[in-house]
């Protein structure tokens, strides 16, 4: 719970899966062969944020506590910028969480930094 905001991600019954199967590892009829996880089933959107270095661990923990809402990564440990990879269906929830975290931590959405490169991007 963050400033009265409680967000959750729960998928209902899925084809060939038990009732209540949920989260990024749940099977899905739209998952592409050979791909795993939620980003294989839906497109993801990158949101970039700037915040004090001292708040990065807290923000990462809060986002990860909201199972499946976003994957958080950073380009460098000494940089006060992070990226959230958000599944398209959860974009509204992710923005609501970001707004709550903004008042609590100083999180500010920014455009993608021109020099933003993380190891996974460099391999593509």
Backbone as a ProteinNet text record, in pm:
[ID]
protein_1_A
[PRIMARY]
XXXXXXXXXXXXXXXXXXXXXXXXXXXXXXXXXXXXXXXXXXXXXXXXXXXXXXXXXXXXXXXXXXXXXXXXXXXXXXXXXXXXXXXXXXXXXXXXXXXXXXXXXXXXXXXXXXXXXXXXXXXX
[TERTIARY]
84.4	0	89.1	63.4	140.3	43.9	44.9	-44.6	-188.9	-235.4	-374	-399	-294.8	-312.9	-276.7	-369.7	-341.5	-367.6	-266	-279.3	-249.2	-321.2	-290.9	-313.6	-246.8	-258.5	-303.3	-422.1	-473.8	-539.4	-490.6	-553.6	-654.1	-760.7	-863.4	-823.1	-918.4	-888.8	-825.5	-732.5	-665.9	-687.4	-678.1	-693.7	-583.4	-620.4	-526.4	-452.4	-507.7	-444.4	-548.3	-503.8	-599.2	-665.2	-782.8	-852.8	-767.1	-753.9	-677.8	-529.4	-483	-343	-317.2	-210	-187.3	-39.5	-9.3	128	205.5	331.8	412	442.7	431.7	462.1	337.4	220.6	96.3	90.7	38.2	25.3	-77.9	-63.5	-157.5	-178	-300.9	-325.3	-261.7	-220.4	-160.1	-7.6	50.9	196.1	254	359.1	422.5	513.5	520.7	606.3	751	813.2	953	974.7	868.9	883.6	814.7	868.7	814.8	785.3	697.2	671.2	566.1	528.5	420.1	455.5	582.7	618	606.8	604.9	585.8	440.1	349.7	206.7	151.1	205.8	157.5	277.6	256.7	364.9	397.4	519.5	555.7	593.2	572.7	600.1	706.1	804.6	909.2	871.6	880.1	863.3	995.6	1042.9	1170.5	1145	1222	1204.1	1338.3	1337.2	1452.5	1410.2	1501.4	1474.2	1605.8	1602.4	1725	1780.8	1912.1	1975.1	1930.5	1912.7	1875	1735.5	1654.2	1517	1500.1	1604.3	1591.5	1555.2	1620.9	1591.2	1447.8	1400.4	1263	1162.5	1183.9	1092.4	1092.5	1209.4	1218.2	1139.3	1153.9	1083.3	931.9	885.4	741	686.8	757.6	712.3	711.1	815.7	821.4	715.9	674.5	569	433.7	418.7	296.7	319.5	316.3	351.1	305.6	400.3	370	342	337.3	301.3	413.1	538.7	651.7	778.5	873.2	1008.3	1094.5	1172	1252.9	1397.7	1460.4	1602.7	1668.1	1800.7	1876	1998.9	2048.8	2165	2294.9	2299.2	2419.2	2379.3	2457.4	2426.2	2438.4	2521.9	2544.9	2458.7	2355.2	2270.2	2130.2	2074.4	1943.1	1830.7	1842.4	1739.6	1709.7	1581.4	1538.4	1438.4	1423.1	1325.5	1228.7	1101.8	1000.3	955.1	960.5	902.4	764.4	661.8	523.7	443.6	377.6	286.8	174.4	142.3	42.5	-87.4	-142.8	-270.2	-257.7	-136	-116.7	-63.7	-61.4	-5	-77.2	-208.4	-284.1	-251.2	-243.2	-207.1	-64.8	25.5	165	176.5	103.3	106.3	46.6	-56.3	-114.1	-12.1	58.5	162.1	274	314	418.5	374.7	248.2	198	205.3	169.9	178.2	323.6	413	555	617.6	563.4	616.7	604.3	490.1	471.2	554.6	582.7	655.8	807.5	855.8	1000.4	1062.1	980.7	1035.2	1053.5	993.4	999.4	940.5	1013.2	965.3	981.5	873.4	883.2	961.2	1049.1	1133.1	1128.7	1167.2	1181.3	1300.7	1304.6	1419.1	1548	1643.8	1771.6	1843.4	1905	1971.3	2081.8	2146.5	2257.7	2215.1	2085.7	2035.4	2068.3	2156.7	2189.9	2206.7	2133.1	2151.9	2201.2	2261.1	2324.9	2232.1	2104.4	2010.2	1985.2	1984.4	1964.7	2086	2205.6	2328.5	2342.4	2282.3	2291.2	2200.3	2102.3	2006.2	2064.9
-116.8	0	123.2	214.7	337.1	453.6	535.8	651	614.4	503.7	464.2	396.9	375.1	311.5	164.2	79.8	-63	-110.2	-166	-214.7	-363.5	-437	-578.6	-622.1	-728	-783.1	-927.2	-957.9	-1092.8	-1133.2	-1240.9	-1292.3	-1397.9	-1401.4	-1502.5	-1635.8	-1725.1	-1857.1	-1845.7	-1933.7	-1933	-2066.5	-2066.5	-2188.3	-2287.1	-2409.5	-2515.4	-2487.7	-2404.1	-2375.6	-2380.4	-2398.8	-2405.1	-2270.4	-2271.9	-2148.6	-2070.5	-1940.7	-1855.8	-1850.5	-1916.9	-1905.4	-1761.3	-1703.7	-1561.5	-1530.8	-1406.7	-1356.5	-1384.4	-1343	-1350.6	-1492.2	-1592.4	-1728.9	-1808.9	-1748	-1817.9	-1848.7	-1966.5	-1998	-1907.6	-1885.8	-1800.7	-1852.3	-1847.6	-1891.8	-1799.8	-1679.9	-1587.6	-1587.4	-1668.1	-1672.9	-1732.6	-1671.3	-1716.5	-1835.6	-1933.6	-2049.7	-2006.8	-2068.3	-2039.2	-1916.7	-1842.7	-1724.2	-1747.2	-1689.1	-1705.5	-1570.2	-1569.6	-1449.5	-1359.7	-1259	-1170	-1087.8	-1048.5	-965.8	-1043.2	-1177.6	-1257.9	-1255.9	-1227.7	-1230.4	-1094.1	-991.4	-856.4	-766.9	-657.2	-562.2	-491.5	-442.9	-367.3	-224.9	-136.3	5.5	46	122.3	170.4	306.9	319.3	446.9	476.9	599.3	637.8	738.8	723.6	808.2	854.4	971.7	1022.8	1031.8	995.3	1000.5	1001	1038.8	1036.9	894.2	880.3	748.4	672.8	744.8	680.6	617.8	652.6	602.6	487.1	456.5	354.7	218.4	176.2	46.1	36.9	143.5	145.3	137.2	219	219.3	82.7	24.2	-109.2	-211	-206.4	-300.3	-282.7	-158.4	-133.3	-183.2	-154.4	-198.7	-351.2	-414.5	-561	-624.3	-553.8	-605.4	-607.8	-529.1	-528.1	-623.1	-752.3	-858.1	-831.1	-825.5	-815.3	-676.7	-575.3	-441.4	-381.3	-413.2	-361.5	-435.1	-434.1	-481.8	-356.8	-342.8	-222.3	-253.1	-163.9	-178.7	-41.9	-41.6	83.4	61.5	169.2	160	152.3	216.6	217.2	241.8	184.6	195.4	338	418.7	555.3	659	614.7	702.3	704.5	818.9	830.9	821.4	729.3	709.5	561.1	529.3	391.1	380.1	259.7	230.2	126.4	147.3	46.6	-11	-142.9	-210.8	-257.6	-196.8	-216.8	-288.7	-400.2	-463.3	-365.4	-354.7	-257.4	-259.1	-377.1	-374.8	-315.8	-303.6	-253.9	-110.6	-44.1	90.7	187.9	185.1	276.3	251.4	124.5	90.7	135	116.2	156.4	307.6	381.7	528.1	572.8	504.1	536.4	508.8	398.6	367.2	471.2	510.2	612.4	744.6	781.5	906.3	900.3	785.6	770.1	776.8	712.5	713.7	852.3	929.3	1064.4	1151.3	1144	1226.6	1175.7	1047.6	987.2	992.5	981.8	966.5	1071.1	1151.6	1247.2	1188.1	1073.5	1008.6	1101.9	1125.4	1212.4	1140.7	1135.4	1073.8	1166.5	1106.8	1181.7	1112.3	1182.4	1113.9	1018.3	921.9	829.1	909.1	891.7	961.2	915.9	1009.7	977.9	874.8	875.4	782.7	656.8	626.6	511.1	382.6	304.7	173.4	80	-28.9	-133.7	-257	-348.8	-465.7	-541.6	-559.9	-631.7	-560.4	-425.2	-349.2	-358.9	-361.9	-365	-496.4	-604.6	-735.2	-747.8	-660.9	-669.5	-623.7
0	0	0	-88.5	-98.4	-102.2	1.7	9	-26.1	26.8	4.3	-129.2	-209.5	-339.6	-326.3	-354.7	-356.7	-498.2	-559.3	-695.6	-696.3	-774.7	-786.5	-929.6	-965.2	-1099.1	-1082.5	-1129.2	-1114.1	-1243.6	-1302.9	-1423.4	-1384.5	-1455.5	-1430.7	-1489.2	-1507	-1562.2	-1700.3	-1727.2	-1857.3	-1926.2	-2055.8	-2134.1	-2095.3	-2072.8	-2036.4	-1906.2	-1820.5	-1691.8	-1582	-1460.4	-1349.9	-1325.3	-1267	-1233.3	-1135.6	-1160.1	-1070.3	-1101.4	-1205.4	-1243.8	-1281.4	-1231.1	-1253.6	-1260.4	-1294.5	-1290.9	-1417.5	-1418.2	-1538.9	-1585.1	-1498	-1538.2	-1577.5	-1570.2	-1603.2	-1752	-1788	-1930.6	-1995.9	-2124.4	-2194.8	-2336.2	-2385.5	-2522.3	-2626	-2587.5	-2683.9	-2678.2	-2589.1	-2579	-2706.8	-2756.5	-2878.9	-2849.5	-2941.3	-2917.7	-2893.1	-2793.2	-2763.8	-2676.9	-2645.1	-2561.5	-2429.1	-2325.3	-2191.4	-2130.2	-2031.3	-1953.7	-2015.3	-1938.2	-1979.1	-2102	-2119.3	-2234.3	-2365.1	-2358	-2477.8	-2521.8	-2427.6	-2457.5	-2495	-2438.4	-2465.3	-2489.1	-2558	-2578.2	-2447.7	-2437.7	-2318.4	-2357.4	-2264.5	-2283.6	-2183	-2227.8	-2138.5	-2082.9	-1951.6	-1883.7	-1814.3	-1825.6	-1765.5	-1654.8	-1545.8	-1429.8	-1375.3	-1313.7	-1239.1	-1093.8	-1004.2	-861	-785	-657.4	-578.1	-569	-574.7	-566.6	-441.4	-332.5	-206.3	-210.6	-309.3	-318.2	-417.4	-494.4	-599.4	-541.5	-435.3	-375.2	-325.9	-264.7	-214.4	-329.4	-432.7	-546.9	-614.3	-632.2	-693.6	-610.1	-477.7	-390.3	-399.3	-403.2	-412.5	-546	-654	-786.5	-793.4	-743.9	-747.8	-657.9	-552.6	-465.6	-535.8	-640	-721.8	-838.9	-810.7	-904.9	-1047.6	-1138.6	-1280	-1332.3	-1245.7	-1293	-1378.3	-1346.6	-1424.7	-1385.3	-1477.2	-1451.7	-1444.1	-1337.2	-1316.5	-1349.3	-1425.8	-1453.1	-1460.4	-1446.1	-1453.6	-1541	-1597	-1684.7	-1604.9	-1489	-1405.3	-1260.3	-1169.4	-1026.9	-973.8	-1034.8	-986	-1057.6	-1120.6	-1200.4	-1139.7	-1115.7	-1054.9	-1155.4	-1247.7	-1350.7	-1361.3	-1375.6	-1390.3	-1504	-1552.8	-1657.3	-1603.2	-1628.7	-1598.6	-1731.7	-1747.8	-1862.8	-1819.1	-1876.5	-1830.9	-1939.6	-1905.5	-2002	-2037.3	-2165.2	-2210	-2129	-2095.5	-2020.7	-1880.1	-1829	-1692.5	-1689.1	-1802.6	-1809	-1715.6	-1712.9	-1626.4	-1478.9	-1439.9	-1302	-1268.7	-1363.4	-1341.4	-1324.8	-1404.8	-1391.6	-1257.3	-1210.4	-1078.8	-968.2	-978.9	-881	-887.3	-1008	-1024.3	-960.7	-977.2	-917.3	-765	-707.8	-562.2	-515.9	-590.8	-554.3	-575	-666	-691	-567	-500.9	-381	-264.8	-264.6	-153.4	-170.9	-295.1	-317.1	-408.5	-474.9	-570.6	-709.8	-735	-866.5	-971.5	-1080.5	-1188.8	-1321.9	-1400.3	-1532.3	-1624.4	-1705	-1799.1	-1933.9	-2041.4	-2170.1	-2164.3	-2255.4	-2259.2	-2275.1	-2182.6	-2196.8	-2324.7	-2394.5	-2520.4	-2503.9	-2388.1	-2365.9	-2290.5	-2290.1	-2216.1	-2289.3	-2232.3	-2287	-2169.1	-2171.1	-2070.7	-2143.6	-2070.8	-2131.2	-2226.1	-2187.6	-2271.7	-2404.7	-2403.5	-2526.5	-2617.5	-2559.2	-2638.5	-2714.4	-2662.7	-2727.6	-2847.5	-2862.6	-2973.4	-3103.2
[MASK]
++++++++++++++++++++++++++++++++++++++++++++++++++++++++++++++++++++++++++++++++++++++++++++++++++++++++++++++++++++++++++++

